[in-house]
Amino acid sequence: MTVVTAVLGSSVVAGLLTAFLTGLRGLATARRDQYAAAIESLVAWAEYPYRVRRRVDDAPETLSRLAGLGSDLQESVSRHRAWVGAESPAVGEELGRAIEALRSRIGPAIAEAWRSGPVTSAAEMIVAPFGPGDLSPGLDRLHSAIKWRFGLRRVVPNWFVRWRLTSAGQLTLPPSPGPAPSTAPSGGPV
């Protein structure tokens, strides 16, 4: 009877452990997808000035479509900022810094793009040196922060993540409150 109880007990424990680990894997996958979507929304926002600059006409439909795209990008960046901030305050702070750094470069590029006329030839599609420039340093810092949300690093407290990122020169503390959210078309996402 003791052998049967031990065998059944170990099967139940193994089943519970398997279910638990499968659940953790599923949560990690969902978290990874959300972080990937957050980065994707930042990249799409960074590409927005080029879409405006490369418009082929100033027809109301074109302008409406581009304005709608700008609004959609603002919503996407704001939604991901809220999710990341709730999921990890330390990574949320770094995302906020990245957004502010990007906004300072993307906003003027958007305004310049709207002031330019539509392109009329293939040669005009080459818009260099137009644009916000190399945005990879801010995104690289964000990638480093996101790494702390996976594997064994996931259980590390936020204060340690902030300290580690700061000591590695990837964050600058204390966090600044930043300017009030902007809803102006040239200001970029909130």
C-alpha positions in Angstrom: 0.0 0.0 0.0 2.9 2.4 0.8 4.5 1.8 -2.6 1.2 2.5 -4.4 0.8 5.7 -2.4 4.4 6.8 -3.1 4.0 6.1 -6.9 0.7 7.9 -7.1 2.0 10.8 -5.0 5.1 11.2 -7.1 2.9 11.1 -10.3 0.7 13.9 -8.9 3.7 16.0 -7.9 5.3 15.4 -11.3 2.0 16.4 -13.0 1.7 19.6 -10.9 5.3 20.5 -11.5 4.9 20.0 -15.3 1.8 22.1 -15.3 3.5 24.8 -13.3 6.6 24.9 -15.6 4.4 24.9 -18.7 2.5 27.8 -17.3 5.7 29.7 -16.6 6.8 29.1 -20.2 3.5 30.4 -21.6 3.8 33.5 -19.4 7.4 34.1 -20.6 6.3 33.7 -24.2 3.4 36.2 -23.7 5.8 38.6 -22.0 8.4 38.3 -24.8 5.7 39.0 -27.4 4.6 42.1 -25.5 8.1 43.4 -25.2 8.7 42.7 -28.9 5.5 44.6 -29.8 6.7 47.6 -27.7 10.0 47.7 -29.6 8.1 47.3 -32.9 5.9 50.3 -32.0 9.0 52.4 -31.3 10.6 51.5 -34.6 7.3 52.2 -36.5 7.2 55.6 -34.8 10.8 56.3 -35.8 9.9 55.4 -39.4 6.8 57.6 -39.4 8.7 60.8 -40.5 10.0 58.9 -43.6 6.4 57.9 -44.5 5.3 61.5 -44.3 8.3 62.8 -46.2 7.8 60.2 -49.0 4.1 60.8 -49.6 3.4 61.1 -53.2 0.6 63.7 -53.0 -1.2 66.1 -50.7 -4.6 64.7 -51.5 -7.0 64.7 -48.6 -7.1 60.9 -48.5 -3.3 60.7 -48.3 -3.1 63.3 -45.6 -6.0 61.7 -43.6 -4.3 58.2 -43.9 -0.9 59.6 -42.7 -2.6 61.5 -39.8 -4.5 58.4 -38.8 -1.3 56.4 -38.9 0.4 59.0 -36.6 -2.5 58.7 -34.2 -2.3 54.9 -34.2 1.4 55.1 -33.5 0.8 57.4 -30.6 -1.8 55.0 -29.2 0.5 52.0 -29.7 3.5 53.6 -28.0 1.3 54.8 -25.1 -0.3 51.4 -24.6 3.1 49.6 -24.6 4.5 52.2 -22.2 1.7 51.5 -19.8 2.1 47.7 -20.1 5.8 47.8 -19.7 5.6 50.1 -16.7 3.1 47.8 -15.0 5.1 44.7 -15.8 8.4 46.1 -14.6 8.8 49.6 -13.1 12.6 49.5 -13.8 12.2 48.6 -17.5 9.2 51.1 -17.7 11.5 53.9 -16.5 14.0 53.0 -19.2 11.3 52.8 -21.8 10.2 56.3 -20.7 13.7 57.6 -21.2 13.9 56.0 -24.6 10.6 57.6 -25.6 11.7 61.0 -24.5 15.1 60.7 -26.3 13.3 59.5 -29.4 10.7 62.2 -29.2 13.4 64.9 -29.2 14.6 63.6 -32.5 11.5 62.2 -34.1 9.2 65.2 -33.4 11.3 67.7 -35.4 11.7 65.2 -38.2 7.9 64.8 -38.4 7.4 68.6 -38.5 10.0 68.9 -41.2 8.4 66.1 -43.2 5.0 67.7 -43.1 6.5 71.0 -44.3 8.1 69.4 -47.3 6.2 68.8 -50.5 5.2 65.5 -51.8 7.8 63.5 -53.9 7.2 63.4 -57.6 10.0 61.1 -58.8 11.8 58.0 -57.7 15.0 60.0 -57.1 13.1 62.1 -54.5 12.5 58.9 -52.5 16.1 59.1 -51.4 15.6 61.6 -48.6 19.0 61.4 -46.8 20.2 63.2 -44.8 16.6 63.8 -43.6 15.3 62.0 -40.6 15.9 61.6 -36.9 19.3 59.9 -37.4 20.7 56.9 -35.6 18.3 56.0 -32.7 20.0 52.7 -31.9 21.8 53.9 -28.7 18.5 54.5 -26.9 17.0 51.3 -28.2 20.2 49.4 -27.2 19.8 50.6 -23.6 16.2 49.5 -23.7 17.1 46.0 -25.0 19.6 45.7 -22.1 16.9 46.5 -19.6 14.4 44.1 -21.2 16.9 41.2 -20.8 16.3 41.5 -17.1 12.7 40.3 -17.5 13.6 36.7 -18.7 15.1 33.6 -17.2 16.5 33.7 -13.7 16.9 37.4 -13.9 13.1 37.7 -13.8 13.1 37.2 -10.0 15.6 40.0 -9.4 14.0 42.9 -7.5 13.5 46.2 -9.5 15.9 48.1 -7.2 18.7 45.7 -8.1 17.8 45.9 -11.8 18.0 49.7 -11.6 21.3 49.5 -9.7 22.8 47.0 -12.2 21.7 49.0 -15.2 23.0 52.2 -13.6 26.3 50.8 -12.7 26.7 49.5 -16.2 26.1 53.0 -17.5 22.8 52.1 -19.1 20.5 54.2 -16.9 20.9 57.6 -15.4 19.2 57.9 -12.0 17.3 59.5 -10.4 14.5 59.3 -13.0 13.3 62.7 -14.0 9.5 63.3 -14.2 9.9 64.5 -17.7 7.6 67.0 -19.6 3.9 66.8 -19.6 2.5 64.5 -22.2 2.2 66.0 -25.7 -0.6 65.4 -28.1 0.6 67.7 -30.8 1.1 65.9 -34.2 4.8 67.0 -34.3 5.4 66.0 -30.7 5.0 62.3 -31.2 3.5 59.8 -28.8 2.7 60.5 -25.2 
